Amino acid sequence: MSASKLEKIGTYHVPALLNETVDLLNIRPGKKYLDATLGGGGHSEEIVKRGGILLGIDQDPEALSYASIRLKQACPGLTPPKFAKGNFVNLAKLAEENGFEKVDGVLFDLGVSSHQFESASRGFSFSQEVSLDMRMDPALSVTAKDLVNGLTEKELAELFTKLGEEKFSGRYAKAIVRYRQNKQIEKCSELAQIIVSQAPPSEKFRKIHPATRVFQALRIAVNDELNSLKESLPQSVDLLNQGGRLVVISFHSLEDGVVKRFFLEKQKQNILKIINSKPIIPSGNEIKLNPRSRSAKLRGAEKL
Ligand SMILES: C[S@@+](CC[C@H](N)C(=O)[O-])C[C@H]1O[C@@H](n2cnc3c(N)ncnc32)[C@H](O)[C@@H]1O
C-alpha cells in the first residue's frame, strides 16, 4: 500500500481506550511488546512512541500493509517495528520466528476494525448490499454465506443462541430456512431484512439493530474467534517475562468471560496477578467521539 492510498483510506480505525490501554501495558523503553491485533496500528503507534520495541501481528493483510506505512511515517527515528501476518492462535510460533521469544507485554484488542466493518468487500455490515463474507483473513475457506445457506435450522438456532446470545434464535433460524427454499441468501442486507421481518416489535425500537446478534454469531463462527482467544491466552503468558503484562480489550460478554475466567484461574495458580479486578470502560466523552468504543472492556494482569 502506498502512502497516498493511506491518505485516501483516511481513518482506518479509532483505537478504543488508547491511553488507558498503553498505560496498563506499562511500556518501558527498549523492552519488547507484542500487539496481537495490529489493525490500523493505533495502539501500536503509541507503544512505539513510548519507546517499546514492537512486533505487530494481524491475520488481515490489509491491516498489515496499512499499519506498516502508518508506523513508518509516524515514528521516524524510533526502532522500526516488525510485522507478521498470521492468526494469534499461533502466537508463540509467530513471536519466535520474529525474535520475540520473551516479551514485556502482550496486547489483544479483539474483534474487527472499523475499516473491516465498513469495507463493502468484507461483508460484515448488515446495511450493505454485499456478499455475506465476514472473513477477517481472506484466505479462510468458509464464509458467513456458506454457514447461513448450509447449516440446518437446528444448527442455525444453536449458533445464534451460543455465539450471539440471541433470544429469538429459533424464530430467526426458521425464517432463514423458509427463505432458502426459494433462493440462496447472498447479501448482508438480504439476511438483515429476513431478521427484521421476523423481529418482534420490541426489538425494532431498541438502539441496536435486530440483526446485530445474528451477525455477531456468524462472525465469531466464521473466524473461530473464541477458540483462537482461548488457545492464545496461555501462549501469551508463556511469552511474558516476570513483571510483563497481558492486556486485553474485549467487545462482548462471551469474549470478556473467557478473559476474566482465564485471569482468575492464572491468579489462583500464582502465575498472574490481576491489575484491575473491574474492567476499565470508556468515558461518556470517548463514547460520544467514538461510538464503536461503547462496549469496550479493558483488563490487565501481570506475570508473577
Ligand atoms: C479491533 S481491531 C484492532 C485495532 C488496533 N488496536 C488499532 O488501534 O487500530 C482488531 C484487529 O485484529 C485482527 N484480528 C482479530 N482476530 C485475530 C486473530 N485471531 N489473529 C490475528 N489477528 C486478528 C483483525 O483482523 C483486526 O485487524
The ligand as an SDF file (V2000), in Angstrom:
LIG
                    3D

 27 29  0  0  0  0  0  0  0  0999 V2000
  -10.1950   -4.0000   16.8070 C   0  0  0  0  0  0  0  0  0  0  0  0
   -9.0080   -4.2220   15.5670 S   0  0  0  0  0  0  0  0  0  0  0  0
   -7.5310   -3.6570   16.3060 C   0  0  0  0  0  0  0  0  0  0  0  0
   -7.3460   -2.1910   16.1900 C   0  0  0  0  0  0  0  0  0  0  0  0
   -5.9970   -1.6840   16.6350 C   0  0  0  0  0  0  0  0  0  0  0  0
   -5.7700   -1.8860   18.0500 N   0  0  0  0  0  0  0  0  0  0  0  0
   -5.8230   -0.2130   16.2860 C   0  0  0  0  0  0  0  0  0  0  0  0
   -5.5070    0.5790   17.1860 O   0  0  0  0  0  0  0  0  0  0  0  0
   -6.0070    0.1530   15.1220 O   0  0  0  0  0  0  0  0  0  0  0  0
   -8.7550   -5.9460   15.5950 C   0  0  0  0  0  0  0  0  0  0  0  0
   -7.7580   -6.4590   14.5670 C   0  0  0  0  0  0  0  0  0  0  0  0
   -7.3860   -7.7630   14.9940 O   0  0  0  0  0  0  0  0  0  0  0  0
   -7.3390   -8.6310   13.9190 C   0  0  0  0  0  0  0  0  0  0  0  0
   -7.6390   -9.9600   14.4440 N   0  0  0  0  0  0  0  0  0  0  0  0
   -8.7750  -10.3760   15.0350 C   0  0  0  0  0  0  0  0  0  0  0  0
   -8.6720  -11.6670   15.3980 N   0  0  0  0  0  0  0  0  0  0  0  0
   -7.4190  -12.0680   15.0390 C   0  0  0  0  0  0  0  0  0  0  0  0
   -6.7040  -13.2970   15.1530 C   0  0  0  0  0  0  0  0  0  0  0  0
   -7.2650  -14.3920   15.6840 N   0  0  0  0  0  0  0  0  0  0  0  0
   -5.4330  -13.3340   14.7160 N   0  0  0  0  0  0  0  0  0  0  0  0
   -4.8490  -12.2320   14.1680 C   0  0  0  0  0  0  0  0  0  0  0  0
   -5.4770  -11.0510   14.0040 N   0  0  0  0  0  0  0  0  0  0  0  0
   -6.7430  -10.9640   14.4460 C   0  0  0  0  0  0  0  0  0  0  0  0
   -8.3700   -8.1180   12.9390 C   0  0  0  0  0  0  0  0  0  0  0  0
   -8.0570   -8.5210   11.6250 O   0  0  0  0  0  0  0  0  0  0  0  0
   -8.3060   -6.6100   13.1490 C   0  0  0  0  0  0  0  0  0  0  0  0
   -7.4360   -6.0130   12.2330 O   0  0  0  0  0  0  0  0  0  0  0  0
  1  2  1  0
  2  3  1  0
  2 10  1  0
  3  4  1  0
  4  5  1  0
  5  6  1  0
  5  7  1  0
  7  8  2  0
  7  9  1  0
 10 11  1  0
 11 12  1  0
 11 26  1  0
 12 13  1  0
 13 14  1  0
 13 24  1  0
 14 15  1  0
 14 23  1  0
 15 16  2  0
 16 17  1  0
 17 18  1  0
 17 23  2  0
 18 19  1  0
 18 20  2  0
 20 21  1  0
 21 22  2  0
 22 23  1  0
 24 25  1  0
 24 26  1  0
 26 27  1  0
M  CHG  2   2   1   9  -1
M  END
$$$$
